[in-house]
């Protein structure tokens, strides 16, 4: 049986979301960094380039780029291509607004660094109303 690590933060959204983590130590720009028609990371030089955010628990430190990123998150959600949830070390205005618009669950302002605690492929449970993230390590 594996270990469960709990992270406490602030959340936006409802429900309990479970899924596989996709983690990057790099900030993400959704405006010109993620293709809204495919859900693929397209930013040149980004460590996730070519990977899909669709249906993943997307973990990254903070967003970057312009306010257009909020609309890309909304567009991804509208097309069914959004991450299942987002976990940030520090949620910025662009990411928080995009998550609210697209109804994408978000936990941020975490008591443990999610980028250092969660690894790509980990199973994660997000309970945004309580600001809780559970990481299931094997």
Secondary structure, DSSP 8 states (H G I E B T S, - for coil): --EEEEEE-EEES-S-EEEEEEE-SS-B-STTTB-TTT-BB--TT-TTTT-B-TTSEEEES-B-S-THHHHHHHHHHHTT-S-SEEEESS--HHHHHHHHHHT-EEEES-SS-HHHH--TT-EEEEETTTTEEEEEE-
